[in-house]
Amino acid sequence: MWNLLKQHVSRYTPDVVENICGTPKDAFLKVCEYIAETSAHDKTASFLYALGWTQHSVGAQNIRTMAMIQLLLGNMGMAGGGVNALRGHSNIQGLTDLGLAVAEACQVT
């Protein structure tokens, strides 16, 4: 499975990502670096998403990709890790809304 995934994503070099998405290569690489740093035992990341991701034409693939990245980094099941959905009304998802509140309180950029 790992080799199939690696083969599939190998075509998406930073230059290709810049061409497809319009995100400058340097900015993309910096985001990759930030995310990769969360694979350490003392540092995790939580991916938060809202309706825009799920209502996109490839919404299911977007969410699946976030989950795969978190699994590869070892962030699933870790405190502060995982993938969390944020929905339209305050606290409609219950405790998962807390991740966003903590990020705002810490002024994470």
Secondary structure as the mmCIF struct_conf table of DSSP 4:
data_model
#
loop_
_struct_conf.conf_type_id
_struct_conf.id
_struct_conf.beg_label_comp_id
_struct_conf.beg_label_asym_id
_struct_conf.beg_label_seq_id
_struct_conf.end_label_comp_id
_struct_conf.end_label_asym_id
_struct_conf.end_label_seq_id
HELX_RH_AL_P HELX_RH_AL_P1 TRP A 2 VAL A 9
TURN_TY1_P TURN_TY1_P1 SER A 10 ARG A 11
HELX_RH_AL_P HELX_RH_AL_P2 PRO A 14 CYS A 21
HELX_RH_AL_P HELX_RH_AL_P3 LYS A 25 ALA A 36
HELX_RH_3T_P HELX_RH_3T_P1 GLU A 37 SER A 39
BEND BEND1 ALA A 40 ALA A 40
TURN_TY1_P TURN_TY1_P2 HIS A 41 ASP A 42
STRN STRN1 SER A 46 TYR A 49
HELX_RH_AL_P HELX_RH_AL_P4 LEU A 51 THR A 54
BEND BEND2 GLN A 55 HIS A 56
TURN_TY1_P TURN_TY1_P3 SER A 57 VAL A 58
HELX_RH_AL_P HELX_RH_AL_P5 GLY A 59 LEU A 73
TURN_TY1_P TURN_TY1_P4 GLY A 74 GLY A 74
TURN_TY1_P TURN_TY1_P5 MET A 76 GLY A 77
BEND BEND3 MET A 78 MET A 78
TURN_TY1_P TURN_TY1_P6 ALA A 79 GLY A 80
STRN STRN2 GLY A 82 ALA A 85
BEND BEND4 GLY A 88 HIS A 89
TURN_TY1_P TURN_TY1_P7 SER A 90 GLN A 93
HELX_RH_3T_P HELX_RH_3T_P2 GLY A 94 ASP A 97
HELX_RH_AL_P HELX_RH_AL_P6 LEU A 98 CYS A 106
TURN_TY1_P TURN_TY1_P8 GLN A 107 GLN A 107
#
